[in-house]
Amino acid sequence: MIGTSTFYESVEIQRQFIQQLKEIDQDKVSELVSLLTGFFLDGPDTKLIYGIAEGRSALALYDFLQQSSKYENITPLTLDDPIRRYIDPEKNNLIIAATGSGETKSVIRYLEDAFRMEVPVVLITSNVKSRAYEMVSKYDNGYPFIIEPLKGLDRKSLAALGSEFELKLVVFLNALVPELYHHDRGDIQRYYKQIDHFASNAALLKNIEAGHLGDWIERLLNRRGNYIVDGVGRSGFVAKAFGMRLTHLGRNVFMRDGPTTPAFLRGDAYIPISGSGNTREIIEGVVKAKLHGADVFPIMINIDSRLSSLMDSWGYSKNAMYIPVSLEDISLYWEQDMSKIMATKSVQTRPSISEINSYVFTNAIVAQAMEMLGVSEQYLKRIHV
């Protein structure tokens, strides 16, 4: 059995990342909340909110945009939208851009486009000396917001290739959501309460039993086949982010149902991420993977789900990984009938407890895998786009 100490160290440093979000200046948080609520609530007309980011930062940003569906007059759009992604000058527009380094070339080019069309821009970055920060600071309709990196982090492999900013981004935006829904000007205690809640949930990952964890990691990584990740909605964002890191580790990774994804083969690893374990497309994927001889490694919350029952009935319970969340949150994932187009409004707008804990978990798996495989962050950068 492989060692797992790096996994638990990574979980702890990520918990510290989350807690550090409480140190952001209260006036700055309140100012941003007021800006966003002003945009969301300013009249009944349809408003378009655009997410501009690349890679895992984009996935973290899209998680937040998905939750904006609570507002009937808000239409979220992204660069990855195959149907509509163009700025409509006849509408009320807002761009939220995210880049940890502040130097992402594509983001900078899109910011230049936004400036030419005079669209308001919120930029979230961790680099005050970056080109993006300077550009947005000088822009009349620009609002730059800084998320500081944690100082004194010696072991970069515990949070490789920007994982710190990406995690902080998704947690920060999720912590803003209660304030956006119930904002009292000058009072942002809901933000701080939500940060504590996410941090305490992340700490529960340290309770995963080391023996089961080590076996799970070894079975997952000790293969030559393809890796197919999967998830619906916000879980899909986490799955894609994990798939990116597995690619950086040198594995052949695909998103299920992608245009270039091959059929399941014996020796492949299928990794579906699902909070409820009852999402129809995930169940279908698991059955198909099993039929074709692929190994299934589900990451889920609900131990009483159909997915859990399938794993038990096939004798694959050791391949299942249950992500712990607090008792007060577990009922959020009891939904029985879900699909890509069918989910209750409460499911669509619930906080991303499952997704954030799955994000921390998969980041920690990557940290452990880097040690197990003898891979440095420099190696990851060679493959990183």
N, C-alpha and C positions, 0 to 999 in steps of 0.2 A: 504493500500500500504506500502511496506517495505521501509526503508531508503536506500539511495544509496550513502551516503557520502564516505563510504569506497572504493567504486568503483572508484570514482574520485580521491581520495587520492592515490590509487594504480596506476592509470594511470599517475599521476604526478611523483611518485617516479620512475616509469619505464621510463618516459621521461628523468629523471635525470640520470638513468643508461645509456641510449643511449648517452646523452651529455658527460658523463664521458669518453667515448671512444676517445674523442678528446684530452684527457690528456695523452694518451699513447705516450711515447717518439717517436718523429718523425723519428729518425734514426732507431729505432727498427722496426717501420712499414715499412720503406723503405727497410730495410734488408730482412724482410719476403717477401715483394713483389718481390724483386730481386731473392730470392731463388725460389719462386713459378714460376715466369715467366721463369727463367732459365730452370726449369724442363719442363714446358709446351712447350717452343719454341725450345728446343734443338734437332733439327733434325726432320725428318718426321716419324720416327719409332713410332709404337704404344706404348703408355705409360699407365701404370696401376696406378691409384691413389686410395688408400684404405682408407675408413673411419672407424676408430676404436673408438667406444664410446658405452655407454649404456644409455637406457632410453631416456629422453627428450633431453639430450645432443647429442645423436645419431641423433635424428630427426633434430635438429638444424644444425648439420654437414652435413646431407644428403641434406638439402636444397641447400647448397653451391655446393656439388658434382653434383647435378642435373644441375646446371648452367654451369658446365665445359663442357657440351655437345657442347658448341659453338666451342670448339677446336676439329677438326675432328680426331686428332691423340690421343685423351685422352679417356680412358675407365674407368669410375668411378665404384668402387666395394665397397660393404659393407658387414658387418657380416650377414645382413638379406637377402642377395641375395640368392634365392633358387637354382640358376643355377650355378653360379660361384663366389667363394669367396676366392679361394686359390691363394697364391702368386706364380707367375711364375718366376723362377730364370732366364729364358731365355729372359725376358722382362725388360724394364726400369721401376722400381717400386718406389713409394713413399707412405708412410703412413702418414696420418694426424690423430692424436689421440687427443681426447678431454675428459677431466675429471675435473670438477670444484674443487673437493677436492684433486685430485691427488692421491687418495687412493682407487679408484675403483678396486677391486681385479681382475675382468676379464680383464680390460684394462691393468693392470700391467702384467698379464700372456701373453697377446698378444704382449706387448712390448718385453718381454723376447724372444718370438718366432721370432719377427722381428730382434732382435739383433743377434740371432743365424744364421739367413739367410742374415745378413749384409744389410738389407734394410734401406735406409734413413728414418728418422722419424722426423716429426714436431709434437711437443706436445703443446697443448693450455690448460692452467690451470690457476687457481687463487691462487694456494698455493705453494709458493717457498720452503716451508719446507716439502713438500710431498715426498713420495717415488718415484712417477713417475717423478717428476721434477729432483730429484737427479739422477735417473737412466739415463734419457735422457741427462742431463748435462754432465755425464761422458762418454756417448757413442760417438764414433768418428764421426758417421754419424747422430748425434742427434741435434735438434734445439728446445730448449724449449722457449715458448712465454707466457708471463704473462699478464692476464687481471685482474687488481686489483679490489677487491670488494669496493663498496661505503662505506665509513666510517661514523659512527654515525647514522646508521639505527636502530631506536629503535623498531619500530613495525614490527617484522619479518613476521607477517601474511600478510603484504602488498606485500611480495614477498617470498612465502613459499617454503621450500624444494629445494633450488637451482635455483629458477626461475630467480634470478639475473644473474647468470653465463650463463644460457641457452639463455636468451634474448640477453645478450651482445655477446654471441658467434655467434648467427645467424645474428645480426646486423653488427658485426665486419667483418665477412666473406663476407657479402653482400657489405659492404663499400669497401672492397678490389677489388671487381670484376671490376669496371671501371679502376682501376690501372693495373690490369692484362691484360685487353684488349688494353689499350692505355698507357703503362708504359713509362714514361720519367725518366730515372735514376736520383734520387735526388729530384724529384718534385712529391709530393704525395697530391697535393691540391684537386684532385678528391676525395680522401678518406675523407677529412674533409668536403667537400661540400656534399658528400653523407650522412655523419653522421648528418649534420644539416637538410638535407632533411628528413631523417627518423624520427628525433626528432620532426620536425614541423608537420609531418603527425600524429605522435602519440598524439601530443597535441590536435588534432582535435577530438579525442575521448571524450574529456571533453565537447564537444558540443552536445553529445547525450542527448536528452530530458529526464529529471529525471523521469517523470511520466511514460513514455513508458518503460524506462529501468527497473524501479521497478516492473511494472506489468509483464514484460517479465521474469525477474528473478523468481518472485513468481510462475508464471505458470510453468516455467521450473522445479523448485525444489520441488514444492508441489505435489508429486506423489509417487506411490510405484512401478511403472512399471520399465522396463529396459530402459537404455539409449543406443541408437545406434548412434555412430558418423560416419561421412563420409566425404570424400574429395578425389579429384584426384590430383596426382602430389604433388606439394609443399603444396597445401591446405590440402592434406591428412596428411602431417606431422603435421600440426597445429591441425587437428582433433584428431589425435592419442595422441598428447601432452595434449589436453584438456581432452580426455577420461581418460588418466592416472590420472589426478588430480581429476576428478569426482569419479574414483575408490578410491582414497585416502580419499575422503569425505564419503565413505561407500556405494556408489551406485553401482548397477550392470551395468557394461558398456561393450559394444561390438563394434567392428568395423564392419560396414556393409560388408557382403560377406566374413567375416572371417570364418574359418573352424568350429568354435563352436558357431557361432552367430545364435540364434533362430529366428523364423519367427516373424514379427511384430504382436503385440497384442494390443488390446484396453488398453489405459493407458500408453503405451510406449512413450518415447520421441525420435524422430529422429532429429538429429542435423547435417545437411549437411553444409559444409563450401565451398563456391565457390565465387571466385572473379567476374567472368562473369555472374554467374547465368544461364549459357546456356550449361554447360557440360552435355552431354547426360546421363551418368551414374547417375548423381545427379538428373536429371529430372525423370528418371526411378525410382529411389529410393523414391522420393517424392510421385509420383503417387501410388506406391505400399504401402507406409506407410499409405497414406490417405485411400486406399481401405480396409486396415485391421484395421482401426480405431485408428492408432497411431497419436499422435500429432506431427506436424512438426514445428521445430524452426530453420529456415535457417539463416545462417550468411553470408552476401554477400555484394558486392560493388555496382553492377549495378542495379539501380532502374527500368531500362527499359528492364529487362531480361525476359525470358520465365518463370523462377522460380518466379519472382515477379508477373507476370501476373496470374500464377496459384494460388498463395496465395490470390491475390485480388479476383479472380473469385470464390474461395471457401469461401470467407468471413473470411480468416485467416490472414489478413494483420497485425493484432496486434502481431502475432507470428513471423513476419519477423524482423530481425535486420540488418540494413544497416550500414556498417562500413564506416565512412567518410574518404576520402582521398583528397588530393589537386586537384584543377581543372586541373592542368597540367598532373596529373597521371590518371585521370578517363578514358581517352580514351584507356588506356592499357587494359581495361576490357570490350571492346565492341565486342569481338570475338563472332560470332554467332554459329559456328559449331565446337564443340570440343568433344573429347572422350579420353580414356586412350591411344589410339594409333594414334590419329589424332589431331595435333596442329601445327600451323605455327612455323617456327624457331624463330620468334620474341617473340612468347608466351613462348617457351621453355627457352629462355635466358633473358627474361625481369627481371628487378629488383623485389625483393620480397616485394613490397610496401603493397599489399593486405595481404600477409601472415604475415608480421611483425605487421601490425596494428591489424589483427585478433588474433595474438599471445598475444599482449598487452591487447586486449579486453578480451580474455578468461582468462588470468591471473587475471585481475581485477574482473571478474565474480567470480572466485574462492575465492579471498580475501573477496568479499561481502558475498559469500555463507558461508564462515567460520564464519563470524560474525552472519549471520542470523541463522545458525544451531548450534551455540555455540561450534564450533569445534576449537581446538587448533592445533598448528603446531605439538605438541607432539603426538596428536591423528593421524595426517597424517603420521607421521614417523612410527607408529606401522604397517601401511598397506603398506608403501612405501617399494619397493624392493631394 
